[in-house]
């Protein structure tokens, strides 16, 4: 019987090593208690994604983007099934978008209390924010006063209640802070709002 040549011996040795590596990897994966890869943000719910978002680090660059993020959070409060602890966490995220002057006139504790009352009222009335639409960038009005920069724009909301759809428009004012970030200074029901049922 002839002896295996050098090439055959190398092949057998490689196969043995490969087999051992496969066994080791299988054992590692099967006994591991945490996932190898972190959970993808695409697997998060909208509420989880908003809570996980580092808003200060990745702050919206324009007034319109600030308002679009504001609306995402607002719709989560008034449309999605949300737990009490999630309300608190999302409220913290929303509060980041507010100007310091607005915060002074409405402390975080007051804001959360008013927010929870509003959420309860929406739930009891069966109201849902179905759609939102922020004005186009070209519609934003910018001005400067006493060395500070301001912007105003509107956002519309379609609200469903008892099978009826109502369009509400709100006007927002934002101010650029010392870091160059646009913060929400205030908002009110717009004169353009027509409290009529949407066909």
C-alpha positions in Angstrom: 0.0 0.0 0.0 1.5 3.3 -1.0 1.9 6.2 1.5 -0.3 9.3 1.1 1.6 12.0 -0.7 2.4 15.3 0.8 -0.5 17.1 -1.0 -3.0 14.6 0.3 -1.7 15.0 3.9 -2.1 18.8 3.7 -5.6 18.4 2.4 -6.6 16.1 5.2 -5.0 18.4 7.8 -6.9 21.4 6.4 -10.2 19.6 6.5 -9.6 18.6 10.2 -8.8 22.2 11.1 -11.8 23.5 9.2 -14.1 20.9 10.9 -12.8 22.0 14.4 -13.4 25.7 13.6 -17.0 24.9 12.5 -17.6 23.1 15.7 -16.1 25.9 17.8 -18.2 28.6 16.0 -21.4 26.5 16.4 -20.8 26.1 20.1 -20.1 29.8 20.5 -23.2 30.8 18.7 -25.5 28.3 20.4 -24.4 29.1 23.9 -24.3 32.8 23.5 -26.9 34.8 25.6 -26.6 38.1 23.7 -27.0 38.6 19.9 -23.8 38.7 17.8 -25.0 41.9 16.1 -26.9 44.7 17.8 -30.6 45.0 17.1 -31.1 46.9 13.8 -33.0 50.1 14.1 -35.2 48.8 11.4 -36.5 46.2 13.9 -37.5 49.0 16.4 -41.0 50.4 16.7 -41.5 54.1 15.9 -41.6 54.8 19.6 -38.4 52.8 20.4 -36.6 54.6 17.5 -37.6 58.0 18.7 -36.6 57.2 22.3 -33.2 55.9 21.1 -32.5 58.9 18.9 -29.7 61.2 20.1 -31.4 64.4 19.2 -28.8 66.8 20.5 -26.0 65.0 18.6 -28.0 64.6 15.4 -30.1 67.8 15.7 -32.4 68.7 12.8 -30.7 71.3 10.6 -33.6 73.4 9.5 -36.9 74.7 11.1 -38.8 72.4 8.8 -36.8 69.3 9.9 -37.3 70.3 13.6 -41.1 70.5 13.0 -41.1 67.2 11.2 -39.4 65.5 14.2 -41.9 67.3 16.5 -44.8 65.9 14.5 -43.4 62.3 14.6 -43.3 62.5 18.4 -46.7 64.1 18.6 -48.2 61.4 16.4 -46.7 58.8 18.7 -48.4 60.4 21.7 -51.8 60.6 20.0 -51.9 57.7 17.5 -49.8 54.8 18.7 -50.3 52.5 21.8 -47.9 54.0 24.2 -47.0 53.1 27.8 -46.7 55.6 30.7 -42.9 55.2 30.9 -42.6 55.7 27.1 -44.6 58.9 27.5 -42.0 60.2 30.0 -39.1 59.2 27.8 -40.6 60.7 24.6 -41.5 63.9 26.6 -37.8 64.3 27.4 -37.0 64.0 23.7 -39.7 66.6 22.7 -38.5 69.0 25.4 -35.1 69.1 23.8 -36.8 70.8 20.8 -38.1 73.7 22.9 -36.4 77.1 23.2 -35.1 78.1 26.7 -37.8 80.8 27.0 -40.6 78.3 26.3 -39.1 76.0 29.0 -38.9 78.9 31.5 -42.7 79.5 31.0 -43.5 75.8 31.0 -41.3 73.6 33.2 -40.7 70.0 32.3 -42.9 68.8 35.2 -45.8 71.1 34.0 -45.3 70.0 30.4 -45.5 66.3 31.2 -48.6 66.8 33.4 -50.4 68.8 30.6 -49.2 66.3 28.0 -50.7 63.3 29.9 -54.0 65.2 30.4 -54.1 65.9 26.6 -53.3 62.2 25.8 -56.1 61.0 28.1 -58.5 63.5 26.5 -57.6 62.2 23.0 -58.0 58.6 24.1 -61.4 59.2 25.7 -62.6 61.1 22.7 -61.3 58.4 20.3 -59.2 61.1 18.5 -56.2 60.1 16.3 -53.8 62.2 14.3 -53.9 60.5 10.9 -51.7 62.8 8.8 -49.4 65.8 9.2 -47.9 68.1 6.6 -45.3 70.7 7.3 -45.1 73.8 5.0 -42.5 73.7 2.2 -39.1 75.3 2.8 -39.9 78.1 0.5 -42.9 79.1 2.6 -40.8 79.6 5.8 -40.6 83.2 6.9 -37.2 84.3 8.4 -36.4 87.5 10.2 -33.9 88.9 12.6 -34.6 91.0 15.7 -32.1 92.4 18.3 -29.4 90.2 16.8 -31.4 86.9 17.1 -32.7 84.9 14.2 -36.3 83.7 14.0 -38.4 81.6 11.7 -42.1 80.9 11.4 -44.0 78.2 9.5 -47.2 76.2 9.7 -48.1 72.5 10.0 -51.5 70.9 9.2 -53.0 67.9 10.9 -55.8 65.6 9.9 -57.6 64.4 13.0 -60.0 61.5 13.0 -62.8 61.5 15.6 -66.0 59.3 15.4 -65.5 58.6 11.7 -65.1 62.3 10.9 -61.9 63.9 9.7 -61.0 67.5 10.6 -58.1 69.5 9.3 -56.3 71.7 11.9 -53.5 74.1 11.2 -51.0 75.4 13.7 -48.4 78.2 13.4 -45.0 77.7 14.9 -42.2 80.2 15.8 -38.7 79.0 16.2 -35.5 80.8 17.3 -31.9 79.9 16.6 -29.9 79.4 19.8 -26.2 80.1 20.5 -25.3 76.7 19.1 -27.0 77.5 15.8 -29.9 75.1 16.5 -33.5 76.0 15.7 -35.7 75.6 18.9 -39.5 75.9 19.1 -40.3 79.2 20.8 -44.1 78.9 20.6 -47.1 77.7 18.6 -50.8 78.5 18.3 -53.9 77.6 16.4 -53.6 79.3 13.0 -56.1 81.8 11.6 -56.0 79.6 8.5 -57.6 76.7 10.3 -61.0 75.7 9.1 -62.7 73.5 11.6 -64.7 71.6 9.0 -65.0 67.9 8.3 -62.6 66.8 5.6 -64.4 65.1 2.7 
